[in-house]
Amino acid sequence: MIKDPSANGAGPSGPARPSPYELLAPAGVTPWTSHKDMQDVSFELLARHLMTPVTQQAWDELRGVRRRLLVDLLHYDVDLAAELPSATEEIDRALAAGPDPLPRTDAHRPDDLTGLTDLIRFDV
């Protein structure tokens, strides 16, 4: 991951707040820590006498899938104004190439969204 220097409150109001990954690094937490291992981080923090309100909040931010995805997203420094034109051109090229190469079946009709909603749920 690429850490965004402006994430977590950096700016004219003061210095950046450390990311949850930085706060939990002494317990061995990285962006590559599995979700299963993240659930047990509190035990490591307690064993090392590192459990404080600050580290507990950091662990809370990373142990839930939705919140962790948001934290992970904020690690990327993306200039939307610079990236959007090239992304639009790439989409236009793909659309101009022709129809979708994957055959559509009755089970994947656009008006049949029953299976699709199961794919986009974040609850684990």
C-alpha positions in Angstrom: 0.0 0.0 0.0 1.0 3.6 -0.5 0.4 5.7 2.5 -1.4 9.0 1.7 0.4 11.7 3.7 -2.7 13.8 3.8 -4.9 11.0 5.3 -6.0 11.0 8.9 -6.2 14.7 9.5 -2.9 16.1 8.2 -3.2 19.7 7.2 -3.3 23.2 8.5 -5.0 22.1 11.7 -2.1 20.0 12.9 -0.1 16.9 12.3 -1.5 13.7 10.9 -3.0 11.2 13.3 -1.1 7.9 13.0 -3.0 5.3 11.0 -4.4 2.2 12.8 -1.7 0.1 11.1 1.0 2.4 12.6 -0.6 2.3 16.0 -0.8 -1.6 16.0 2.6 -2.2 14.4 4.2 -3.2 17.7 1.7 -6.0 17.9 2.7 -7.2 14.4 -0.2 -5.8 12.5 0.3 -4.8 8.8 -2.0 -4.2 5.9 -1.4 -7.9 5.0 -2.6 -9.2 8.4 -5.5 -11.6 7.6 -9.0 -10.8 8.9 -8.9 -14.0 11.0 -5.6 -12.9 12.7 -6.9 -9.4 13.2 -9.6 -10.8 15.4 -7.0 -12.0 17.9 -4.9 -8.8 18.0 -6.5 -7.7 21.2 -4.9 -10.7 23.0 -1.4 -9.7 21.7 -2.0 -6.1 22.8 -3.0 -7.2 26.3 -0.1 -9.6 26.6 2.4 -6.9 25.7 0.6 -4.3 27.9 -0.1 -2.2 24.8 -3.9 -2.0 25.1 -4.8 1.7 25.6 -7.9 3.6 24.5 -5.9 4.7 21.4 -4.8 1.2 20.4 -8.3 -0.2 21.2 -9.8 2.3 18.8 -7.3 1.4 16.1 -8.1 -2.3 16.6 -11.8 -1.5 16.4 -11.3 0.3 13.1 -9.5 -2.7 11.6 -11.4 -5.7 13.0 -14.6 -4.9 11.1 -14.6 -5.6 7.4 -16.3 -2.4 6.3 -14.2 -0.1 8.4 -11.0 -1.9 7.5 -11.8 -1.5 3.8 -12.3 2.3 4.4 -9.0 2.5 6.2 -7.3 0.6 3.4 -8.8 2.8 0.8 -7.5 5.9 2.5 -3.9 4.6 2.2 -3.9 5.3 -1.5 -2.9 8.8 -2.6 -5.0 9.3 -5.8 -5.3 12.6 -7.7 -8.8 12.1 -9.2 -8.5 15.1 -11.5 -5.4 13.6 -13.1 -6.6 10.0 -13.2 -10.2 10.5 -14.3 -9.5 11.4 -18.0 -7.3 8.4 -18.6 -9.8 6.1 -16.9 -12.6 7.5 -19.0 -10.6 6.9 -22.2 -9.9 3.3 -21.1 -13.6 2.7 -20.5 -14.5 4.3 -23.8 -11.9 2.0 -25.6 -13.3 -1.1 -23.9 -16.9 -0.1 -24.9 -15.9 0.6 -28.5 -14.2 -2.8 -28.8 -17.6 -4.5 -29.0 -20.1 -6.5 -27.0 -19.3 -8.1 -23.7 -17.1 -11.2 -24.5 -18.8 -13.2 -21.8 -22.0 -15.0 -22.9 -25.1 -14.1 -20.9 -27.2 -16.8 -19.5 -30.7 -16.7 -18.1 -29.2 -17.0 -14.6 -27.3 -13.7 -15.1 -30.0 -11.5 -16.6 -29.7 -7.8 -15.6 -33.2 -7.9 -14.3 -32.5 -10.9 -12.1 -30.6 -9.4 -9.1 -31.3 -12.1 -6.5 -27.8 -13.6 -6.8 -26.0 -10.3 -7.4 -27.0 -8.9 -4.0 -25.3 -11.9 -2.3 -22.0 -11.0 -4.1 -21.9 -7.4 -2.8 -22.7 -7.9 0.8 -19.8 -7.0 3.2 -21.2 -8.8 6.3 -18.9 -11.6 7.3 
